Amino acid sequence: MILVQRHFQVDKVHRGAFERMSSRGLWPAMREMGMQMVAYGTWGFAGSGQVVVTHSVYADFDHWYATRRSLPGHSAGSKVGAFYEDPEILGRFKHLMHTYAERESLVNYSEATPFLMDEGLSRPKVHYRLANGPASELPPTFGRGSIVEQADFTFESNATAEASKDLLANQIWPDLESKGARVIGLGTNALKGDETFSTFVAYPSFREFVEYGRAPHQAASDNMAEAWLQNTGLTKTVERRLLIIGTGYGKTN
């Protein structure tokens, strides 16, 4: 599974149209190809307001390539544009194509970063769709104005990174989700090493993130406080940024 984080430079005057073409056309069409767009918005607070950002999840690189009508630098024999060449799959989303036909004309430039997601620790449900198979599910969302935290961790070794994953998966994340957060997943930036990973966790608002997303809740049990402390001890560095969700696309709880 891969998560592709793409930054788009879109003039502010065009951002409303860009979101509508995406949420009413492109993202539903991509669901028909088996992928999920799990977060869209702008970086808040210390982030740049010059870009909008999508987080799109695919089963693997072949799946990503198949959803792209073109892809510079792809290897011979790759499946670039395969869904547009399959009449059965094309028939599932062809009626949507006019909705996003002008979307690319609104983009001044874009750049993508792929994350190699840990399938055992990540929640999206995606697949390379075959002609007789289903579309992907509509992804969950807390709606406009909610928050997705991206935390980029580095560690001294792969062993400490694995120990941190264990604490997150078995202790910290279940506690966050019991309080109302929603884990999206964990993955490694494809351009970085195994002693790093990034986590993506959604919160209904900035208030919930402050209350229990940065550190254990003030009413946390001793065991939970210890788990947070252990994870901090394992971590070499951590950098956080917050995506403010800018669309109502998705299934609300």
FINU-707474 format. One line per 10 residues: number of its first residue (from 1); their letters; for each residue x, z, y of C-alpha. Coordinates in steps of 0.5 Angstrom, whole numbers. Last residue first. Example, Ala and Ser with C-alpha at 12.3 -4.5 7.8 and 13.67 -1.06 7.14 Angstrom:
2	SA	27,14,-2 ~ 25,16,-9
END
This chain:
253	NTKGYGTGII	-39,23,19 ~ -38,16,23 ~ -37,10,19 ~ -32,5,23 ~ -32,1,29 ~ -33,6,35 ~ -27,4,39 ~ -22,6,44 ~ -19,12,39 ~ -14,16,43
243	LLRREVTKTL	-7,15,39 ~ -3,22,40 ~ 5,22,39 ~ 9,27,35 ~ 17,27,34 ~ 19,31,29 ~ 27,33,27 ~ 31,36,22 ~ 25,39,18 ~ 26,43,12
233	GTNQLWAEAM	25,50,16 ~ 19,47,20 ~ 16,46,13 ~ 17,53,10 ~ 14,56,17 ~ 8,52,16 ~ 7,54,9 ~ 9,61,11 ~ 3,61,16 ~ -2,59,10
223	NDSAAQHPAR	0,64,5 ~ -1,69,11 ~ -8,67,12 ~ -9,63,18 ~ -13,66,24 ~ -9,64,29 ~ -9,57,27 ~ -2,54,24 ~ 2,50,28 ~ 1,43,32
213	GYEVFERFSP	-6,41,28 ~ -10,48,29 ~ -12,49,36 ~ -9,44,39 ~ -11,38,35 ~ -18,41,35 ~ -18,41,43 ~ -15,34,43 ~ -22,31,39 ~ -25,30,33
203	YAVFTSFTED	-18,30,29 ~ -15,24,25 ~ -8,25,21 ~ -2,20,21 ~ 4,22,18 ~ 11,19,18 ~ 17,19,14 ~ 24,20,14 ~ 30,21,9 ~ 28,15,5
193	GKLANTGLGI	31,11,10 ~ 28,7,16 ~ 26,0,17 ~ 20,0,13 ~ 17,6,17 ~ 16,11,11 ~ 9,13,9 ~ 4,19,10 ~ -4,18,10 ~ -10,18,14
183	VRAGKSELDP	-12,26,13 ~ -18,28,17 ~ -19,34,21 ~ -25,38,20 ~ -23,46,19 ~ -23,45,11 ~ -19,38,12 ~ -13,42,16 ~ -13,47,10 ~ -12,42,5
173	WIQNALLDKS	-7,38,9 ~ -2,44,10 ~ -2,47,2 ~ -2,42,-3 ~ 0,35,0 ~ 4,38,6 ~ 8,43,2 ~ 9,37,-3 ~ 11,32,2 ~ 16,37,5
163	AEATANSEFT	19,38,-1 ~ 20,31,-2 ~ 23,30,5 ~ 28,36,3 ~ 30,32,-3 ~ 31,26,1 ~ 36,29,5 ~ 37,32,12 ~ 30,31,14 ~ 27,26,19
153	FDAQEVISGR	19,27,21 ~ 15,22,25 ~ 8,25,27 ~ 3,20,29 ~ -3,24,31 ~ -10,20,31 ~ -15,23,36 ~ -22,22,38 ~ -24,19,45 ~ -29,14,41
143	GFTPPLESAP	-31,15,34 ~ -29,20,29 ~ -28,15,24 ~ -29,13,17 ~ -27,6,14 ~ -32,1,12 ~ -31,0,5 ~ -27,-6,3 ~ -30,-12,0 ~ -32,-13,-7
133	GNALRYHVKP	-30,-18,-12 ~ -32,-24,-15 ~ -28,-29,-11 ~ -22,-24,-11 ~ -20,-19,-6 ~ -13,-16,-5 ~ -15,-9,-5 ~ -16,-3,0 ~ -18,4,0 ~ -15,8,5
123	RSLGEDMLFP	-13,16,4 ~ -6,16,3 ~ -2,22,-1 ~ -2,18,-8 ~ -1,11,-5 ~ 5,13,-1 ~ 5,8,5 ~ 11,3,6 ~ 10,3,14 ~ 10,-4,17
113	TAESYNVLSE	12,-4,25 ~ 9,-10,28 ~ 10,-13,35 ~ 5,-17,40 ~ 5,-21,46 ~ 1,-23,52 ~ -5,-23,48 ~ -12,-25,51 ~ -11,-32,48 ~ -11,-29,41
103	REAYTHMLHK	-18,-27,41 ~ -21,-33,43 ~ -24,-35,36 ~ -26,-28,35 ~ -33,-29,35 ~ -33,-36,32 ~ -30,-33,26 ~ -35,-29,24 ~ -39,-34,20 ~ -33,-36,16
93	FRGLIEPDEY	-33,-29,13 ~ -36,-29,6 ~ -35,-37,6 ~ -28,-36,7 ~ -27,-32,0 ~ -30,-37,-4 ~ -27,-43,-1 ~ -20,-40,-2 ~ -16,-43,4 ~ -17,-38,9
83	FAGVKSGASH	-16,-33,4 ~ -9,-35,2 ~ -7,-36,9 ~ 1,-34,8 ~ 1,-33,0 ~ 9,-33,-1 ~ 12,-39,-4 ~ 17,-41,1 ~ 19,-34,5 ~ 16,-32,11
73	GPLSRRTAYW	20,-33,17 ~ 14,-34,22 ~ 7,-32,19 ~ 1,-36,20 ~ -6,-36,18 ~ -5,-28,16 ~ -10,-25,11 ~ -6,-27,5 ~ 1,-25,8 ~ -2,-18,9
63	HDFDAYVSHT	-4,-18,1 ~ 2,-21,-1 ~ 6,-15,3 ~ 2,-10,-1 ~ -5,-7,-2 ~ -7,-7,6 ~ -8,-2,12 ~ -9,-4,19 ~ -7,1,25 ~ -8,-3,31
53	VVVQGSGAFG	-5,-1,38 ~ -7,-3,45 ~ -1,-3,50 ~ 1,-2,57 ~ -2,5,57 ~ 5,8,55 ~ 5,15,51 ~ 6,22,54 ~ -1,23,55 ~ -5,18,50
43	WTGYAVMQMG	-2,12,46 ~ -8,7,46 ~ -13,5,41 ~ -15,3,34 ~ -15,7,28 ~ -17,5,20 ~ -17,-3,20 ~ -18,-3,13 ~ -17,-9,8 ~ -20,-13,2
33	MERMAPWLGR	-21,-20,5 ~ -28,-19,7 ~ -26,-12,11 ~ -21,-17,15 ~ -28,-21,17 ~ -31,-14,19 ~ -24,-13,23 ~ -24,-20,26 ~ -31,-21,29 ~ -35,-15,32
23	SSMREFAGRH	-30,-10,32 ~ -24,-15,34 ~ -28,-19,39 ~ -31,-13,42 ~ -24,-10,43 ~ -21,-16,46 ~ -27,-17,51 ~ -26,-10,53 ~ -19,-10,54 ~ -19,-17,58
13	VKDVQFHRQV	-19,-13,65 ~ -13,-9,62 ~ -9,-14,61 ~ -7,-14,53 ~ 0,-13,51 ~ -1,-11,43 ~ 2,-6,39 ~ 1,-7,31 ~ 2,-2,26 ~ 2,-5,19
3	LIM	0,0,14 ~ 3,-2,7 ~ 0,0,0
END
